[in-house]
Structures are given as structure tokens and as C-alpha cells.
Amino acid sequence: MLRLPPPPFLPPFLSPTLLPSPPSHACTCPPSPLGLDNAISISVTHPTWTRTRINDELDHHTGWVFRSSFDPPLSSPAGWGAFSCDGCIPDYINGARTIRDLYELSKDTEGKYTVPVLWDKATSTIVNNESGDIMKMLNDNFNFLAMNPTLNLKPLELAKAVDQYNLWLHENINDGVYKCGFATSQAAYEEAVEGVVGAMDHAEALLGRQRYLLGDRLTEADVRLFPTLVRFDEVSEGGKKEGRGKVPGCVVLSFFVFCLLT
């Protein structure tokens, strides 16, 4: 993992994979309320892995690839399905075809080619590839370019509470969805579903009493909750089979999502 060095690094280009990964999706959320939309460009990979070196018969690596929304659907590496490229945004900075290309441009040819990626276009280097670190950088390091520099998604006086909520969200909602989808027994599945539904009910009750998770101000915790909620019915229920607790049935959570979208 590459850490953020001192200037002249500038906020460049954020490359997440949007649909399958709530942490990557969450990284795309701070630029809007912070007013960094015009300072940081975003590219979005296709949600399906495909071979990254199609011209090398000996290279069987599969991973994230860039596509245009106008490209034809892609199948999985095993040849299953045909998945639309809707929502994909190419890498207009480097013209990279894959996330692997970005790592190799950064002279990293050994590690896992993961997302999200925060890319510095001035030096053609990966600055960071861990979602929590990237969210912190967007909040702390780019105020000089932000249109809303007074907004702090993790103020010092709330930092401990934000961390506690982030952990709770990860274990009970964001990661809870994956526990449902990858459960290997009926008992594990039912336990995971109950955990997600219970956590959603708790969030519904909490946000029924206050505007945001920590009161009357938007924080990183809200930003981390948003991706799972906005994707829940299409991605989570369809792909990870949580059979109860649709977001449209949670009036307060639905309104919370609507407010953040607008």
C-alpha cells in the first residue's frame, strides 16, 4: 500500500469498482458534499472480473477492467452470464484497460490489484488503495481545493463515536450483507439475515429520532451507511439473497437515502 506523501501530490483520480464493493462505493461519496467534484475525477470499473492479459495464453489472471457504458456486456471468467457495462466510466487519465495496468504503471507487479485506487496524475503513482485511508485523505488533505472546506466528516470531538459506528456498520450491515450471501449452511444464513434485519431496524429507529447517525451533522458514518442502503434491494437482495427487510419498507431509511442523494 502506498501512503500519501507530502506535496506536490494533488488530488487526481479515484478509481473504484462501484457495484460489488460498498467500501469502494463509499470512497466516491465524500467528494460531493465536500465540493471536490471538479478537483477529483472518478472512473468506475466493470463489476465482473475478466482476464487482464487476453493476448497472453500463459497469463490467467482475472481482475477489474475498465469499460465504457456503451460497450457490449461482459461475461464472467467462466463464461457465465452477460453483464451490462451501464455505469462504467473509463480511465480517461491514463487510458488504462485494467486496474492491473495502474499498478504496473506504479511499478507494482507483485501485489493484489485491488480497488479502490487513489491515483496521482502528476506523478503517475498510486497514492493509496485502502478505502478507509482514502476517505480520511479526502476529508483532511484537500480542503484547499474544496468548495465546502468547512465540512468535516470526522471532527475531532466526534472521532471516537464515528469509529465506533463505522465498526458497528461494518460488522452488522455492510459486512453483514456478505455473510448472508456467502453463508455455507442454512443456520449460518438465518443468523446472518437476522443480524442484518436487526441492524437495519436499529438504524431505522435511530434515524427516526435524529437526522444523522450521530445527531444533526453529517459524518463519515453516514457516508459508510449510504452505499449499502442505496444498493440493498438491487444488489444485496438479488445477489446475496437477504430475504427480509427491504429498504423501501423502511420509511426512515428510505428518506435518509433520498436526502443524501439530493
C-alpha positions as CSV (number, residue, x, y, z in Angstrom):
1,M,0.0,0.0,0.0
2,L,1.3,3.4,-0.9
3,R,0.7,6.2,1.6
4,L,0.1,9.9,0.8
5,P,3.5,11.7,0.7
6,P,3.9,15.5,1.1
7,P,3.1,17.9,-1.8
8,P,3.4,18.1,-4.8
9,F,0.8,15.3,-4.7
10,L,-2.5,16.6,-5.9
11,P,-6.0,15.1,-5.7
12,P,-6.1,13.3,-9.0
13,F,-8.3,10.5,-10.0
14,L,-10.2,8.0,-7.9
15,S,-10.9,4.6,-9.5
16,P,-13.4,2.5,-7.6
17,T,-15.4,-0.5,-8.6
18,L,-18.9,0.6,-7.7
19,L,-21.4,-2.2,-7.7
20,P,-19.9,-5.2,-5.9
21,S,-18.0,-3.2,-3.2
22,P,-19.6,-0.9,-0.6
23,P,-16.2,0.3,0.7
24,S,-15.1,1.4,-2.8
25,H,-18.5,2.9,-3.4
26,A,-18.2,4.8,-0.2
27,C,-15.0,6.5,-1.4
28,T,-16.9,8.1,-4.2
29,C,-19.3,9.8,-1.8
30,P,-17.2,12.4,0.1
31,P,-16.2,14.5,-3.0
32,S,-19.8,15.7,-3.5
33,P,-20.6,17.1,0.0
34,L,-17.0,18.4,0.3
35,G,-17.2,20.1,-3.0
36,L,-14.4,18.2,-4.6
37,D,-16.3,17.1,-7.7
38,N,-14.3,19.4,-10.0
39,A,-11.0,18.5,-8.4
40,I,-11.1,14.7,-8.4
41,S,-12.2,12.7,-11.4
42,I,-13.7,9.3,-10.9
43,S,-13.5,6.2,-13.1
44,V,-15.6,3.1,-12.5
45,T,-14.6,-0.5,-13.4
46,H,-17.0,-3.2,-14.6
47,P,-18.4,-5.2,-11.7
48,T,-17.3,-8.5,-13.3
49,W,-13.8,-9.8,-13.3
50,T,-12.3,-10.8,-16.7
51,R,-8.9,-11.8,-17.9
52,T,-6.4,-8.9,-17.8
53,R,-4.0,-10.2,-20.4
54,I,-6.1,-11.6,-23.1
55,N,-3.2,-11.8,-25.6
56,D,-1.0,-13.9,-23.2
57,E,-2.2,-17.5,-23.1
58,L,0.1,-18.2,-20.2
59,D,-1.3,-15.3,-18.0
60,H,-4.6,-16.4,-16.5
61,H,-5.0,-13.5,-14.0
62,T,-8.6,-12.1,-13.8
63,G,-9.5,-8.8,-12.3
64,W,-11.2,-5.4,-12.6
65,V,-11.3,-3.9,-16.1
66,F,-12.4,-0.5,-17.4
67,R,-15.1,-0.2,-19.9
68,S,-17.4,2.4,-21.4
69,S,-21.1,2.4,-20.7
70,F,-21.6,1.9,-24.4
71,D,-19.5,-1.3,-24.6
72,P,-21.2,-4.7,-25.0
73,P,-21.9,-6.8,-21.9
74,L,-19.2,-8.9,-20.3
75,S,-19.3,-12.5,-19.2
76,S,-17.6,-13.9,-16.1
77,P,-14.2,-15.6,-16.5
78,A,-16.1,-18.9,-16.5
79,G,-18.3,-17.7,-19.4
80,W,-21.4,-17.3,-17.3
81,G,-24.0,-14.5,-17.9
82,A,-23.8,-11.3,-19.8
83,F,-23.4,-8.3,-17.5
84,S,-24.1,-4.7,-18.8
85,C,-21.5,-2.0,-18.8
86,D,-24.0,0.6,-17.7
87,G,-22.4,3.0,-15.2
88,C,-18.9,2.1,-16.2
89,I,-16.5,5.1,-16.6
90,P,-13.2,4.6,-18.5
91,D,-9.8,5.7,-17.3
92,Y,-9.6,8.9,-19.2
93,I,-6.3,9.9,-17.5
94,N,-4.0,7.0,-18.5
95,G,-6.1,5.1,-20.9
96,A,-5.6,2.0,-18.8
97,R,-7.6,-1.0,-19.7
98,T,-7.4,-2.7,-16.3
99,I,-6.7,-1.9,-12.7
100,R,-3.7,-4.1,-13.1
101,D,-2.4,-1.6,-15.6
102,L,-2.5,1.1,-13.0
103,Y,-0.5,-1.0,-10.5
104,E,2.1,-1.8,-13.2
105,L,2.4,1.9,-14.1
106,S,3.2,2.4,-10.4
107,K,5.9,-0.3,-10.7
108,D,3.9,-2.7,-8.5
109,T,3.8,-6.0,-10.3
110,E,3.6,-8.3,-7.3
111,G,0.7,-7.3,-5.1
112,K,-3.0,-7.9,-5.4
113,Y,-4.6,-5.5,-7.9
114,T,-7.3,-4.2,-5.6
115,V,-9.7,-1.3,-5.6
116,P,-10.3,1.5,-4.8
117,V,-7.3,3.3,-6.1
118,L,-6.4,6.9,-5.4
119,W,-4.1,7.9,-8.3
120,D,-1.9,11.0,-8.6
121,K,-1.9,12.0,-12.2
122,A,1.1,14.4,-11.7
123,T,3.5,11.6,-10.9
124,S,1.6,8.6,-12.3
125,T,1.5,6.8,-8.9
126,I,-1.0,5.1,-6.7
127,V,-1.3,7.1,-3.6
128,N,-3.4,4.7,-1.6
129,N,-5.6,1.7,-2.2
130,E,-7.4,1.3,1.2
131,S,-10.9,2.7,1.4
132,G,-10.7,4.0,5.0
133,D,-7.4,5.8,4.3
134,I,-8.8,7.3,1.1
135,M,-11.9,8.6,2.9
136,K,-9.7,10.2,5.5
137,M,-7.4,11.8,2.9
138,L,-10.4,13.3,1.0
139,N,-11.7,14.7,4.3
140,D,-8.4,16.0,5.7
141,N,-6.0,16.8,2.9
142,F,-7.8,18.6,0.1
143,N,-9.6,21.5,1.8
144,F,-7.6,24.0,-0.3
145,L,-9.4,22.6,-3.4
146,A,-12.8,22.0,-1.8
147,M,-15.8,24.2,-2.5
148,N,-17.1,23.4,1.0
149,P,-13.9,23.4,3.1
150,T,-15.7,23.9,6.4
151,L,-17.4,20.5,6.3
152,N,-15.5,17.9,8.4
153,L,-16.9,14.4,8.1
154,K,-14.8,13.3,11.1
155,P,-14.4,16.2,13.6
156,L,-12.1,15.6,16.5
157,E,-14.8,15.7,19.1
158,L,-16.8,13.0,17.3
159,A,-13.9,10.9,16.0
160,K,-14.3,8.2,18.7
161,A,-18.0,7.9,18.1
162,V,-17.6,7.9,14.3
163,D,-15.0,5.0,14.7
164,Q,-17.5,3.1,16.9
165,Y,-20.3,3.5,14.4
166,N,-18.0,2.6,11.5
167,L,-17.2,-0.7,13.2
168,W,-20.8,-1.4,14.0
169,L,-21.8,-0.7,10.4
170,H,-19.1,-2.8,9.0
171,E,-19.9,-5.8,11.2
172,N,-23.7,-5.7,11.2
173,I,-24.8,-4.1,7.9
174,N,-22.0,-3.6,5.3
175,D,-20.2,-6.9,6.0
176,G,-23.5,-8.5,7.3
177,V,-24.8,-8.5,3.7
178,Y,-21.8,-10.6,2.6
179,K,-22.3,-13.0,5.5
180,C,-25.8,-13.7,4.1
181,G,-24.6,-14.2,0.6
182,F,-21.6,-16.5,1.5
183,A,-23.3,-18.5,4.3
184,T,-22.4,-22.2,3.9
185,S,-25.3,-23.5,5.9
186,Q,-29.0,-22.7,6.5
187,A,-28.3,-21.9,10.1
188,A,-25.5,-19.5,9.3
189,Y,-27.7,-17.9,6.7
190,E,-30.6,-17.4,9.0
191,E,-28.3,-16.0,11.7
192,A,-26.7,-13.6,9.2
193,V,-30.2,-12.4,8.0
194,E,-31.4,-11.8,11.5
195,G,-28.3,-9.7,12.2
196,V,-28.8,-7.6,9.1
197,V,-32.5,-7.1,9.7
198,G,-31.9,-6.3,13.4
199,A,-29.2,-3.7,12.5
200,M,-31.5,-2.1,9.8
201,D,-34.3,-1.9,12.4
202,H,-31.9,-0.2,14.8
203,A,-30.8,2.3,12.2
204,E,-34.4,2.9,11.2
205,A,-35.3,3.7,14.9
206,L,-32.2,5.9,15.4
207,L,-32.7,8.0,12.3
208,G,-36.3,8.4,13.2
209,R,-35.2,10.4,16.2
210,Q,-32.4,12.4,14.5
211,R,-31.3,13.5,11.1
212,Y,-28.0,11.6,11.0
213,L,-26.4,8.7,12.9
214,L,-24.5,11.0,15.3
215,G,-27.1,13.8,15.6
216,D,-27.6,16.8,13.5
217,R,-24.4,16.7,11.4
218,L,-23.3,14.6,8.5
219,T,-20.3,12.3,9.3
220,E,-18.2,9.6,7.8
221,A,-20.5,7.1,9.5
222,D,-23.5,8.3,7.3
223,V,-21.3,8.1,4.2
224,R,-20.4,4.5,5.0
225,L,-24.0,3.5,5.6
226,F,-25.3,5.1,2.4
227,P,-23.8,2.7,-0.2
228,T,-25.3,-0.4,1.3
229,L,-28.7,1.2,1.7
230,V,-28.8,2.6,-1.8
231,R,-27.7,-0.7,-3.3
232,F,-29.6,-3.0,-0.9
233,D,-32.6,-4.2,-3.0
234,E,-31.0,-4.5,-6.4
235,V,-27.5,-5.8,-5.4
236,S,-27.9,-7.3,-2.0
237,E,-31.3,-8.9,-2.2
238,G,-30.7,-10.0,-5.8
239,G,-27.1,-11.2,-5.4
240,K,-26.8,-12.0,-1.8
241,K,-30.3,-13.2,-1.0
242,E,-31.3,-11.4,2.2
243,G,-35.0,-12.3,2.1
244,R,-36.3,-9.7,4.5
245,G,-36.1,-6.1,5.4
246,K,-36.3,-4.3,2.1
247,V,-35.2,-0.6,2.3
248,P,-38.5,0.6,0.7
249,G,-40.2,-1.0,3.7
250,C,-38.1,1.1,6.0
251,V,-39.6,4.6,5.6
252,V,-37.0,6.5,7.6
253,L,-34.0,4.8,5.9
254,S,-35.6,5.4,2.5
255,F,-35.9,9.1,3.4
256,F,-32.3,9.2,4.7
257,V,-31.1,7.8,1.3
258,F,-33.3,10.3,-0.6
259,C,-31.9,13.2,1.5
260,L,-28.3,12.2,0.8
261,L,-29.0,11.8,-2.9
262,T,-30.4,15.3,-3.1
